[in-house]
Amino acid sequence: MSRWAERSEALKTRLKLRTEPIAFRRLADAAELKGIEGVIRWSQGCVFCQIPYMARVAKLTVAVTSEDELNHRCKRVHGLVESLDEDVEEECRRLSRTWMPSPEEAMRQQRYYPVVPPGQAIVAGPLGRAAFEPDMVMVFGNPAQIMMLLCGMQKVRYERFDFTFIGEGACMDSFGRYYATGKTSVAIPCYGERALGQVADDEIVVALPPEELDRVIEGLDTLAKSGFGYPISVIGGFTDPNPFLAQVYPDRRRH
């Protein structure tokens, strides 16, 4: 079993994930795809929202490039083609007819979009079968699962995690923010990700550096030894919590 397969299995086991953690890699040169075993060049029309679904549910290793039939807006915001002023202005006009109150307000949203470094291709696949070195890992789960993942990281080394909600186009809150900043990024998937990418109603997502997976797993194991694991124990809204608290906080005085 490869090291990425081991980490994927560890995450799935500890968090009881319904779908596969996803390995992503951005490529400066699309020719690099020839060296990735089993990759499918997705040449039919699609939007980027569908790529994570193909990887985490269908368990495919899929690549899209600047030359493929990926939606032009998706190519632009994911760094596969140059972002031209006229493209942004046209997008703002479309958004004003859907999610935004006016083209001017839509332009405000566009200014918040993270700038993803340019490249020619993006490849994604199940982390457990990754035939390439990922530069980002994405995990979909319910809020409790993602909360435990982040708490596992904090158990090893504390940091405060911030998140953003840009609105429609919220893949930029996970994928885009991660590639623009290199920071672990939690996001609430948008309408498109749910309608087209089949993200479930109860799912959110976190994008994080691959090298942080060991920190996640170590932290989850340490928390579990203290009685904090997933699924989360249900004590009850009207139950005396002291017997439970005495197990995890043995030095806690009863009040």
Secondary structure as UniProt FT lines:
FT   HELIX           3..15
FT   STRAND          22..27
FT   HELIX           30..35
FT   TURN            37..38
FT   STRAND          40..41
FT   TURN            48..49
FT   HELIX           50..56
FT   STRAND          62..65
FT   TURN            66..67
FT   HELIX           72..77
FT   TURN            78..79
FT   HELIX           85..96
FT   TURN            97..99
FT   HELIX           103..112
FT   STRAND          121..126
FT   HELIX           127..129
FT   STRAND          136..141
FT   HELIX           143..156
FT   HELIX           172..176
FT   HELIX           177..181
FT   STRAND          185..187
FT   HELIX           191..195
FT   TURN            201..202
FT   STRAND          204..208
FT   HELIX           210..212
FT   HELIX           213..225
FT   TURN            226..227
FT   TURN            237..238
FT   HELIX           242..248
FT   TURN            250..251
//
